[in-house]
């Protein structure tokens, strides 16, 4: 389940709710967004737990999640995940291109592919270094 906290919930309030969840036997994963904080609750679904939480100060609502991948889903983490590598931001709304050969067979082939990828405008170069299913070794 997900515990959605009121906008502007204090650190003290968040700590009390997290402690209560842990006392009830749940794991807690906090996600702080731009506008609010939510707590991803890991454990068995219990209606009485939701009722207890909804009565606590600072709790806006409790949402039960029935889909898999709770921690990766938008319900738990509604903002985009942005990964910064140097000046490039992956996930920030711009197309990021990564290209390269599936398998590297020589240094010359690697360098030729790298120059071709750069000239094509890709921001990242990737290459497979070892192919265990097709390697004769």
N, CA, C and O of each residue as an XYZ file, in Angstrom:
548
protein
N       0.841     -1.172      0.000
C       0.000      0.000      0.000
C       0.883      1.230      0.000
O       2.080      1.163      0.279
N       0.271      2.343     -0.316
C       0.967      3.624     -0.337
C       0.246      4.574      0.610
O      -0.978      4.706      0.575
N       1.032      5.230      1.455
C       0.479      6.226      2.366
C       0.817      7.593      1.779
O       1.985      7.977      1.711
N      -0.204      8.316      1.359
C      -0.027      9.658      0.802
C      -0.156     10.645      1.955
O      -1.178     10.693      2.639
N       0.897     11.430      2.159
C       0.908     12.382      3.270
C       0.384     13.742      2.823
O       0.448     14.093      1.645
N      -0.127     14.488      3.775
C      -0.619     15.835      3.482
C       0.509     16.705      2.949
O       1.670     16.534      3.321
N       0.156     17.634      2.079
C       1.124     18.603      1.574
C       1.707     19.363      2.765
O       0.964     19.891      3.593
N       3.018     19.416      2.848
C       3.662     20.137      3.940
C       3.792     19.350      5.229
O       4.046     19.940      6.279
N       3.626     18.029      5.183
C       3.790     17.214      6.398
C       5.195     17.425      6.964
O       6.173     17.434      6.216
N       5.294     17.592      8.273
C       6.587     17.861      8.911
C       7.409     16.580      9.021
O       6.879     15.472      8.932
N       8.700     16.754      9.214
C       9.594     15.608      9.400
C       9.177     14.798     10.624
O       9.240     13.569     10.615
N       8.751     15.494     11.674
C       8.311     14.815     12.897
C       7.090     13.934     12.614
O       7.020     12.798     13.083
N       6.145     14.453     11.858
C       4.944     13.694     11.505
C       5.306     12.482     10.655
O       4.809     11.381     10.888
N       6.171     12.690      9.674
C       6.591     11.594      8.795
C       7.296     10.515      9.607
O       7.076      9.324      9.387
N       8.141     10.927     10.541
C       8.856      9.966     11.391
C       7.881      9.154     12.239
O       8.048      7.943     12.380
N       6.862      9.807     12.808
C       5.879      9.093     13.636
C       5.102      8.068     12.816
O       4.860      6.954     13.279
N       4.716      8.443     11.606
C       3.974      7.516     10.746
C       4.867      6.345     10.348
O       4.424      5.196     10.356
N       6.117      6.628     10.002
C       7.063      5.565      9.638
C       7.292      4.611     10.806
O       7.324      3.394     10.622
N       7.452      5.163     12.003
C       7.638      4.332     13.200
C       6.423      3.444     13.447
O       6.565      2.270     13.787
N       5.232      4.006     13.275
C       4.002      3.235     13.473
C       3.935      2.078     12.476
O       3.559      0.963     12.837
N       4.296      2.345     11.232
C       4.300      1.291     10.212
C       5.278      0.176     10.580
O       4.963     -1.005     10.438
N       6.452      0.553     11.046
C       7.447     -0.446     11.439
C       6.968     -1.249     12.639
O       7.194     -2.457     12.702
N       6.315     -0.599     13.588
C       5.755     -1.307     14.744
C       4.695     -2.316     14.302
O       4.518     -3.355     14.937
N       3.999     -2.007     13.219
C       2.965     -2.895     12.693
C       3.559     -4.020     11.835
O       2.831     -4.869     11.321
N       4.886     -4.013     11.690
C       5.555     -5.082     10.954
C       5.779     -4.816      9.476
O       6.111     -5.736      8.729
N       5.606     -3.588      9.044
C       5.781     -3.249      7.633
C       7.177     -2.700      7.364
O       7.820     -2.136      8.249
N       7.632     -2.874      6.135
C       8.807     -2.179      5.638
C       8.343     -0.857      5.051
O       7.236     -0.769      4.520
N       9.175      0.172      5.140
C       8.773      1.503      4.679
C       9.830      2.053      3.732
O      11.023      2.033      4.033
N       9.376      2.545      2.584
C      10.249      3.219      1.619
C       9.686      4.611      1.377
O       8.565      4.770      0.896
N      10.481      5.610      1.718
C      10.028      7.002      1.610
C      10.393      7.569      0.245
O      11.484      7.324     -0.270
N       9.480      8.320     -0.330
C       9.731      9.031     -1.578
C       9.248     10.467     -1.402
O       8.060     10.718     -1.198
N      10.193     11.404     -1.485
C       9.855     12.810     -1.315
C       9.877     13.480     -2.676
O      10.919     13.548     -3.327
N       8.730     13.973     -3.099
C       8.613     14.659     -4.379
C       8.639     16.159     -4.200
O       8.920     16.665     -3.113
N       8.345     16.863     -5.270
C       8.336     18.325     -5.221
C       7.195     18.852     -4.360
O       7.349     19.860     -3.670
N       6.055     18.176     -4.396
C       4.870     18.686     -3.704
C       4.479     17.924     -2.452
O       3.827     18.478     -1.566
N       4.867     16.670     -2.370
C       4.445     15.895     -1.199
C       5.357     14.685     -1.013
O       6.173     14.350     -1.872
N       5.187     14.049      0.133
C       5.923     12.833      0.462
C       4.931     11.685      0.504
O       3.809     11.825      0.991
N       5.372     10.537     -0.022
C       4.562      9.328      0.093
C       5.432      8.232      0.685
O       6.655      8.243      0.549
N       4.780      7.292      1.342
C       5.476      6.161      1.934
C       4.996      4.893      1.247
O       3.808      4.573      1.268
N       5.929      4.177      0.642
C       5.617      2.875      0.068
C       5.710      1.851      1.181
O       6.744      1.738      1.840
N       4.646      1.111      1.392
C       4.564      0.175      2.508
C       4.670     -1.241      1.964
O       3.903     -1.643      1.089
N       5.632     -1.991      2.493
C       5.872     -3.353      2.031
C       5.383     -4.317      3.098
O       5.824     -4.268      4.246
N       4.480     -5.183      2.711
C       3.946     -6.166      3.645
C       2.542     -6.574      3.256
O       2.002     -6.136      2.240
N       1.974     -7.410      4.076
C       0.649     -7.959      3.820
C      -0.438     -6.889      3.920
O      -0.398     -6.024      4.794
N      -1.396     -6.963      3.021
C      -2.517     -6.010      3.017
C      -3.432     -6.286      4.208
O      -3.913     -7.404      4.395
N      -3.664     -5.226      5.022
C      -4.567     -5.363      6.173
C      -5.437     -4.114      6.254
O      -4.931     -2.998      6.368
N      -6.742     -4.314      6.196
C      -7.686     -3.195      6.240
C      -7.571     -2.406      7.541
O      -7.647     -1.177      7.541
N      -7.385     -3.131      8.658
C      -7.299     -2.431      9.947
C      -6.070     -1.530     10.020
O      -6.098     -0.493     10.683
N      -4.993     -1.922      9.340
C      -3.793     -1.085      9.312
C      -4.083      0.207      8.550
O      -3.673      1.290      8.968
N      -4.790      0.084      7.436
C      -5.137      1.271      6.650
C      -6.018      2.219      7.456
O      -5.833      3.436      7.407
N      -6.967      1.669      8.190
C      -7.853      2.509      9.005
C      -7.080      3.238     10.096
O      -7.332      4.412     10.366
N      -6.136      2.536     10.722
C      -5.296      3.155     11.756
C      -4.482      4.293     11.162
O      -4.395      5.374     11.744
N      -3.887      4.046     10.004
C      -3.052      5.065      9.366
C      -3.867      6.276      8.927
O      -3.437      7.415      9.112
N      -5.036      6.039      8.350
C      -5.866      7.152      7.876
C      -6.327      8.058      9.015
O      -6.652      9.224      8.788
N      -6.357      7.532     10.229
C      -6.757      8.332     11.393
C      -5.593      9.153     11.958
O      -5.802     10.012     12.814
N      -4.376      8.894     11.489
C      -3.211      9.604     12.026
C      -3.089     10.999     11.418
O      -3.396     11.194     10.242
N      -2.643     11.969     12.219
C      -2.400     13.314     11.686
C      -1.330     13.261     10.594
O      -0.327     12.560     10.729
N      -1.553     13.999      9.528
C      -0.576     14.069      8.445
C      -0.860     13.132      7.289
O      -0.248     13.261      6.229
N      -1.784     12.183      7.472
C      -2.094     11.224      6.410
C      -3.285     11.736      5.607
O      -4.359     11.976      6.158
N      -3.088     11.899      4.312
C      -4.185     12.318      3.432
C      -5.043     11.117      3.048
O      -6.270     11.161      3.136
N      -4.371     10.030      2.617
C      -5.109      8.823      2.247
C      -4.159      7.638      2.180
O      -2.940      7.792      2.110
N      -4.755      6.451      2.204
C      -4.016      5.200      2.052
C      -4.553      4.529      0.796
O      -5.763      4.362      0.636
N      -3.640      4.146     -0.092
C      -4.025      3.535     -1.361
C      -3.465      2.121     -1.408
O      -2.268      1.909     -1.214
N      -4.344      1.153     -1.669
C      -3.873     -0.220     -1.823
C      -3.411     -0.424     -3.260
O      -4.064      0.014     -4.207
N      -2.294     -1.084     -3.401
C      -1.723     -1.365     -4.713
C      -1.854     -2.858     -4.967
O      -1.414     -3.679     -4.161
N      -2.452     -3.193     -6.074
C      -2.612     -4.612     -6.398
C      -1.728     -5.024     -7.557
O      -1.662     -6.205     -7.897
N      -1.048     -4.068     -8.167
C      -0.179     -4.387     -9.294
C       1.233     -4.712     -8.803
O       1.630     -4.289     -7.717
N       1.993     -5.468     -9.612
C       3.382     -5.761     -9.242
C       4.271     -4.523     -9.431
O       3.819     -3.496     -9.938
N       5.507     -4.633     -9.028
C       6.526     -3.596     -9.198
C       6.149     -2.307     -8.477
O       6.206     -1.217     -9.046
N       5.767     -2.455     -7.227
C       5.313     -1.307     -6.447
C       6.360     -0.198     -6.372
O       6.029      0.977     -6.529
N       7.616     -0.561     -6.135
C       8.639      0.468     -5.945
C       9.007      1.173     -7.244
O       9.473      2.312     -7.215
N       8.804      0.514     -8.384
C       9.146      1.125     -9.664
C       7.958      1.820    -10.315
O       8.131      2.541    -11.297
N       6.768      1.618     -9.791
C       5.562      2.168    -10.399
C       5.373      3.648    -10.137
O       5.966      4.216     -9.219
N       4.543      4.259    -10.953
C       4.245      5.684    -10.825
C       3.484      6.012     -9.549
O       3.551      7.143     -9.069
N       2.765      5.048     -8.990
C       2.033      5.321     -7.758
C       2.990      5.659     -6.622
O       2.705      6.538     -5.808
N       4.121      4.965     -6.565
C       5.084      5.195     -5.487
C       6.021      6.355     -5.793
O       6.373      7.131     -4.905
N       6.419      6.469     -7.052
C       7.388      7.497     -7.442
C       6.863      8.192     -8.699
O       7.263      7.835     -9.808
N       5.971      9.179     -8.546
C       5.314      9.773     -9.711
C       6.221     10.612    -10.613
O       5.905     10.800    -11.787
N       7.331     11.117    -10.096
C       8.213     11.939    -10.918
C       9.084     11.050    -11.806
O       9.366      9.901    -11.465
N       9.508     11.599    -12.956
C      10.436     10.878    -13.820
C      11.762     10.682    -13.101
O      12.198     11.546    -12.339
N      12.396      9.552    -13.343
C      13.748      9.339    -12.854
C      14.699      9.921    -13.893
O      14.632      9.553    -15.065
N      15.571     10.814    -13.480
C      16.526     11.443    -14.384
C      17.925     11.044    -13.945
O      18.310     11.239    -12.792
N      18.680     10.482    -14.885
C      20.050     10.060    -14.617
C      20.974     11.002    -15.371
O      20.858     11.153    -16.587
N      21.890     11.632    -14.652
C      22.824     12.564    -15.268
C      24.176     11.892    -15.446
O      24.762     11.379    -14.492
N      24.661     11.903    -16.683
C      25.995     11.399    -17.003
C      26.691     12.528    -17.747
O      26.415     12.777    -18.921
N      27.594     13.204    -17.053
C      28.215     14.389    -17.639
C      27.132     15.409    -17.937
O      26.285     15.677    -17.085
N      27.146     15.986    -19.141
C      26.131     16.987    -19.478
C      24.807     16.392    -19.980
O      23.850     17.128    -20.222
N      24.751     15.075    -20.134
C      23.563     14.423    -20.692
C      22.631     13.972    -19.568
O      23.066     13.391    -18.574
N      21.336     14.255    -19.749
C      20.323     13.842    -18.779
C      19.399     12.825    -19.441
O      18.673     13.146    -20.381
N      19.440     11.598    -18.938
C      18.579     10.537    -19.451
C      17.281     10.569    -18.653
O      17.299     10.522    -17.423
N      16.154     10.648    -19.359
C      14.856     10.664    -18.697
C      14.294     12.051    -18.467
O      13.254     12.199    -17.826
N      14.965     13.069    -18.979
C      14.522     14.447    -18.771
C      13.648     14.961    -19.910
O      13.341     16.152    -19.960
N      13.247     14.089    -20.819
C      12.356     14.497    -21.895
C      13.007     14.599    -23.256
O      12.304     14.657    -24.264
N      14.309     14.623    -23.318
C      15.023     14.673    -24.591
C      15.447     13.265    -24.993
O      15.732     12.424    -24.141
N      15.485     13.019    -26.300
C      15.931     11.728    -26.806
C      17.431     11.575    -26.556
O      18.211     12.473    -26.874
N      17.826     10.452    -25.994
C      19.234     10.141    -25.775
C      19.526      8.871    -26.562
O      18.848      7.857    -26.397
N      20.539      8.935    -27.418
C      20.857      7.812    -28.287
C      22.156      7.152    -27.856
O      23.172      7.819    -27.660
N      22.109      5.831    -27.712
C      23.280      5.024    -27.389
C      23.401      3.986    -28.497
O      22.416      3.335    -28.846
N      24.595      3.824    -29.050
C      24.763      2.881    -30.154
C      26.147      2.265    -30.109
O      27.055      2.782    -29.458
N      26.293      1.151    -30.812
C      27.576      0.480    -30.904
C      27.395     -0.960    -31.337
O      26.267     -1.433    -31.478
N      28.496     -1.656    -31.548
C      28.419     -3.033    -32.046
C      27.988     -4.029    -30.967
O      28.223     -3.833    -29.774
N      27.361     -5.085    -31.426
C      26.926     -6.150    -30.519
C      28.135     -6.878    -29.933
O      28.136     -7.257    -28.762
N      29.149     -7.064    -30.752
C      30.348     -7.769    -30.286
C      31.586     -7.094    -30.864
O      31.610     -6.725    -32.038
N      32.600     -6.938    -30.045
C      33.857     -6.340    -30.474
C      34.825     -7.459    -30.821
O      35.065     -8.369    -30.028
N      35.376     -7.367    -32.035
C      36.315     -8.407    -32.463
C      37.736     -7.897    -32.592
O      38.675     -8.693    -32.607
N      37.918     -6.569    -32.688
C      39.273     -6.026    -32.775
C      39.264     -4.561    -32.349
O      38.216     -3.916    -32.319
N      40.435     -4.052    -32.023
C      40.547     -2.647    -31.650
C      40.182     -1.745    -32.826
O      39.522     -0.721    -32.652
N      40.617     -2.135    -34.022
C      40.310     -1.337    -35.212
C      38.796     -1.251    -35.435
O      38.266     -0.181    -35.733
N      38.113     -2.380    -35.290
C      36.654     -2.399    -35.457
C      35.985     -1.517    -34.404
O      35.031     -0.801    -34.708
N      36.479     -1.567    -33.176
C      35.918     -0.775    -32.084
C      36.052      0.719    -32.367
O      35.093      1.474    -32.208
N      37.249      1.145    -32.786
C      37.478      2.563    -33.075
C      36.655      3.039    -34.269
O      36.113      4.144    -34.253
N      36.563      2.210    -35.294
C      35.762      2.565    -36.469
C      34.283      2.737    -36.082
O      33.619      3.678    -36.518
N      33.794      1.824    -35.271
C      32.401      1.907    -34.823
C      32.186      3.139    -33.948
O      31.160      3.810    -34.063
N      33.145      3.440    -33.077
C      33.019      4.603    -32.191
C      32.933      5.895    -32.995
O      32.113      6.759    -32.686
N      33.766      6.036    -34.019
C      33.715      7.245    -34.854
C      32.389      7.329    -35.608
O      31.818      8.411    -35.743
N      31.902      6.196    -36.095
C      30.622      6.188    -36.822
C      29.468      6.583    -35.900
O      28.576      7.330    -36.302
N      29.489      6.086    -34.679
C      28.446      6.417    -33.702
C      28.489      7.909    -33.372
O      27.449      8.562    -33.288
N      29.686      8.436    -33.186
C      29.825      9.863    -32.878
C      29.324     10.722    -34.034
O      28.596     11.691    -33.822
N      29.717     10.364    -35.266
C      29.292     11.127    -36.442
C      27.781     11.063    -36.645
O      27.186     11.993    -37.189
N      27.161      9.972    -36.212
C      25.709      9.817    -36.350
C      24.949     10.627    -35.300
O      23.731     10.773    -35.395
N      25.655     11.152    -34.308
C      25.019     12.021    -33.321
C      24.643     11.369    -32.003
O      23.981     11.995    -31.174
N      25.048     10.134    -31.796
C      24.730      9.466    -30.527
C      25.533     10.106    -29.395
O      26.669     10.541    -29.584
N      24.912     10.152    -28.213
C      25.599     10.717    -27.052
C      26.447      9.678    -26.324
O      27.388     10.028    -25.611
N      26.111      8.396    -26.505
C      26.827      7.340    -25.797
C      27.243      6.239    -26.757
O      26.551      5.947    -27.732
N      28.373      5.641    -26.467
C      28.880      4.498    -27.223
C      28.848      3.286    -26.312
O      29.277      3.355    -25.161
N      28.340      2.179    -26.827
C      28.310      0.929    -26.084
C      28.829     -0.176    -26.993
O      28.750     -0.072    -28.217
N      29.358     -1.231    -26.389
C      29.842     -2.364    -27.170
C      29.825     -3.611    -26.308
O      30.136     -3.567    -25.118
N      29.462     -4.712    -26.918
C      29.500     -5.993    -26.217
C      30.928     -6.517    -26.212
O      31.577     -6.580    -27.257
N      31.412     -6.892    -25.043
C      32.805     -7.325    -24.924
C      32.967     -8.835    -24.969
O      34.034     -9.330    -25.335
N      31.935     -9.569    -24.607
C      32.067    -11.022    -24.545
C      30.712    -11.642    -24.816
O      29.706    -11.217    -24.248
N      30.680    -12.638    -25.673
C      29.432    -13.302    -26.045
C      29.504    -14.763    -25.600
O      29.925    -15.617    -26.380
N      29.107    -15.065    -24.379
C      29.274    -16.422    -23.858
C      28.524    -17.500    -24.647
O      28.981    -18.641    -24.699
N      27.384    -17.165    -25.261
C      26.636    -18.196    -25.994
C      27.288    -18.556    -27.319
O      27.127    -19.677    -27.802
N      28.031    -17.608    -27.921
C      28.606    -17.878    -29.240
C      30.128    -17.951    -29.234
O      30.739    -18.161    -30.282
N      30.743    -17.780    -28.075
C      32.200    -17.815    -28.000
C      32.726    -19.244    -28.156
O      32.208    -20.170    -27.531
N      33.765    -19.423    -28.999
C      34.358    -20.761    -29.122
C      35.265    -21.111    -27.941
O      35.785    -22.225    -27.871
N      35.457    -20.177    -27.019
C      36.350    -20.402    -25.876
C      35.560    -20.782    -24.675
O      36.131    -21.014    -23.610
